[in-house]
Amino acid sequence: MQHQHQVLIVGGGTAGITVAARLLRARPDLDVAVVEPSERHYYQPIWTLVGAGAVPREASVRDESEVMPPGVTWIHDAVAAFEPQANGVVLTNGDRVEYEYLVVAAGIQLDWDAIPGLAGSVGRGGVCSNYSFETVNSTWEAIRTFRGGTAIFTQPNTPVKCGGAPQKIMYLAADYFRRHGLANKTRIIFGSASGNIFSVEKYARTLGSGHIQRHGMSALPLTTLGGVAP
Ligand SMILES: Cc1cc2nc3c(=O)[nH]c(=O)nc-3n(C[C@H](O)[C@H](O)[C@H](O)COP(=O)(O)OP(=O)(O)OC[C@H]3O[C@@H](n4cnc5c(N)ncnc54)[C@H](O)[C@@H]3O)c2cc1C
């Protein structure tokens, strides 16, 4: 089957939904369609607070239909191929959708396999990540059950959903350890692939001016997690 829309947005996550809403606010007459296979929408920034035990992870989930702006055609499918020369995409069900304008907002794909041993261990045994709905509860579990020792926070050498996320959860964890009398028994290490503490100069200045050390943490710049032993 063949469909046609003026504006086609691939991905109904935060970016796709926001673009659709803003376009229709400015031009209510536009014919906008969003291709999104998932019935669920995740508000991912709140996963930092989920990992810190401040809110339940269910607070991050909405039905996709609740966030789809009125007036948008929601195509419940995924794009399998792009055909830019023909201004079209092919869906996984074989249908084609043609567009005048295309917005690609398909997010970022997690690749646990890029780090040897990680795929088999993330989400349990003290190995945790705030980068997915499936694993975010394991962060709070690790913090809550930590009794002292070494806590390692890492930032990889790949693009990530949020560059601040590894440090945000580190500061929240450090605060929890301090409030629970664990600070003296705890060594916190921040291993980052980047040479800078933060990519935005304004924040890098503050964070780099002894902030990490004052809180008893050690920063290891240009350090990438090479693997996780079982
Ligand atoms: C722990 C954490 C903390 C964060 N904190 C902040 C913060 O403080 N401030 C901030 O600005 N940002 C923050 N972020 C980043 C922010 O959440 C993301 O940048 C944002 O969610 C990305 O939105 P997106 O729409 O690009 O991707 P997503 O929300 O991931 O959506 C992508 C969508 O595309 C769909 N899709 C994928 N493939 C296809 C396909 N082939 N066809 C059709 N659809 C497809 C998916 O189903 C998904 O719904 C944080 C992220 C995390 C994980």
The ligand as a Gaussian input file, in Angstrom:
#p B3LYP/6-31G(d) Opt

LIG

0 1
 C       19.493000       8.689000      32.139000
 C       19.213000       9.771000      31.133000
 C       19.188000      11.097000      31.550000
 C       18.938000      12.112000      30.641000
 N       18.911000      13.396000      31.096000
 C       18.648000      14.399000      30.222000
 C       18.547000      15.747000      30.662000
 O       18.698000      16.041000      31.850000
 N       18.289000      16.710000      29.739000
 C       18.117000      16.405000      28.408000
 O       17.881000      17.310000      27.598000
 N       18.204000      15.127000      27.974000
 C       18.445000      14.129000      28.843000
 N       18.517000      12.846000      28.393000
 C       18.468000      12.613000      26.952000
 C       17.054000      12.539000      26.408000
 O       16.283000      11.661000      27.170000
 C       17.167000      12.027000      25.014000
 O       18.004000      12.905000      24.287000
 C       15.826000      11.966000      24.331000
 O       14.976000      11.070000      24.983000
 C       16.059000      11.517000      22.928000
 O       14.834000      11.565000      22.270000
 P       14.717000      10.938000      20.850000
 O       13.303000      11.169000      20.423000
 O       15.834000      11.378000      19.977000
 O       14.960000       9.378000      21.076000
 P       14.021000       8.344000      21.819000
 O       13.219000       9.012000      22.896000
 O       14.883000       7.186000      22.150000
 O       12.974000       7.939000      20.692000
 C       13.334000       7.316000      19.479000
 C       12.059000       6.660000      18.950000
 O       12.319000       6.189000      17.644000
 C       11.654000       4.956000      17.488000
 N       12.325000       4.229000      16.420000
 C       13.542000       3.622000      16.445000
 N       13.793000       3.039000      15.262000
 C       12.722000       3.307000      14.468000
 C       12.387000       2.956000      13.139000
 N       13.224000       2.223000      12.346000
 N       11.186000       3.377000      12.638000
 C       10.340000       4.126000      13.407000
 N       10.605000       4.479000      14.685000
 C       11.777000       4.060000      15.202000
 C       11.789000       4.278000      18.840000
 O       10.783000       3.293000      19.027000
 C       11.645000       5.459000      19.788000
 O       10.312000       5.645000      20.244000
 C       18.706000      11.797000      29.277000
 C       18.724000      10.464000      28.855000
 C       18.941000       9.453000      29.769000
 C       18.917000       8.017000      29.306000

